[in-house]
């Protein structure tokens, strides 16, 4: 089963050759680590993923959580798997030693989580949300909130959620109505309704800590009037023991296309006297604080998309190697033996596309993870600021590009299986359904496109955008000197030039104040921008593969040749579409704005 979660050879290549994760061991925080300790953590995570998470992935899909007598019930395997995870310490893989953590570099900690996602994203969801909520409290909470809530969460005693969406508002957070009334003792009473709350109720932990967006009585309208509150399901006494049940009620479960192992709930806050909550951070600054968790979640969504696409690819590859069907094009004898699917050109094309998407997506997520550590621990203020700016720019891409293209990898995995892929006899149909959530939650493609084009490319006068383009150009120049990769470098250079012209044209339109026209095709921009970034990462993988073939690497020759083939595929099949998209963007096309409402 392990080989169907991830190609461990690729994981080693990406971490230790391409991204050179050992570079971060120069930071004092990671001084205790070595290649051996990092590998040991990865091996442990893969073992837990394969042995505790993967075996019940189908069961929690077929028998999703149920709402019975006011409480959630689910398969017992979920509890057992999470208990195993708690026992390993991986819940706090990136945290300080003092908080029971392993102090792993971000890229390694992310991959430990990622392998759990690939094995069983439904069960992993409870742990992932908890880690993100605990990190939010550690970043913005008081010392008391960290001690009373975050530390038990990192130990796996309490689990956590994020509560943003309301029935009438959807993604429009400025319209939320949940209110928080201040009390004499410094606490607050919350009243309101939240929906799509993943992990919002269950019996898997002693307590659930909800991070809730709400409005104070004097709050200004819109997003500038949102505050953040910590609302426990059960009150926690000063000595850490549990008190009475809080006024948080499970209103019902939402039944989903996929991702069924994670409860999706409707919660009512304040059906009686109000749910007791505690302000986190400053009043009216809740959305900025919550973005700490949301941005972490967005990177997690990207990696989750990659890992679901990756496991689908691994299953499709294994099936195509084993399944015998048909004969070579030139074989005329119907009595000759059938050949493996991998002998057929179209199957090979689909496998290569999946490889390009999932291994490109993994490189993208790890690039972001490396920037997380550079942002926190680099030697100079300038280096930290540059890393922070690049991470900010890339976050919508890290969230959205894998959500589209690794979902397409799942679709291709079904296609490789043929009719069997559309049945529940094979797991690839579940991987597709599970992955289909990722283009939606934590900000849809449309929202990420508006964030990238409307804000991120223009931040700091476009400084971060220009710095990214300079890095891409440097890789292009390096690849031009390699005869094997020079054509791919030229294709990427053409895509970069086309996108630069489109970006300049859109920015000029934005400067006139016509934001609606300038941003009408922001999702198209997001997609094309992501293709450029992943094309750059594939060119870097190609360069590293050439170095490996020359003896400066740890993998087999066949592995490096496969990397070069995927680099070729991306440059030849994917990058040409960027120039077409850029031409559309530069034209400031308004077709979607012009159609009358009655014309749809």
Secondary structure, 3 states (H helix, E strand, C coil): CHHHCCCHHHHHHHHHHHCCHHHHHHCHHHCCCCHHHHHHHHHHHHHHHHHHHHHHHHHHHHCCCEEECCEEECCHHHHHHHHHHHHHCHHHCCCCHHHCCCCCCHHHHHHHHHHHHHHCHHHHHHHHHHHHHHHHHHHHCCHHHHHHHHHHHHCCCEEEEEECCCCCCCCCHHHCCCEEEECCCCCEEEEEEEEEEECCCCCCCCEEEEEEEEEECCCCCHHHHCEEEEEECEEECCCCCEEEECCEEEEEECCCCCCCCCCEEEEEECCCCCEEEEEECCCCCHHHHHHHHHHHHHHHHHHHHHHHHHHHHHHHHHHHHHCECCCCCCCCCCCCCCCEHHHCHHHHHHHHHHHHHHHHHHHHHHHHHHHHHHHHHCCCHHHHHHHHHHHHHHHHHHHHHHHHHHHHHHHHHHHHHHHHHHCCCCCHHHHHHHHCCCCCCCCCHHHHHHHHHHCHHHHHHHHHHHHHHHHHHHHHHHHHCCCCCHHHHHHHHHHHHHHHHHHHHHHHHHHCCCHHHHCCCHHHHHHHHHHHHHHHHHHHHHHHHHHHHCCCCCCCHHHHHHHHHHHHHHHHHHCHHHHHHHHHHHCCCCHHHHCCHHHC
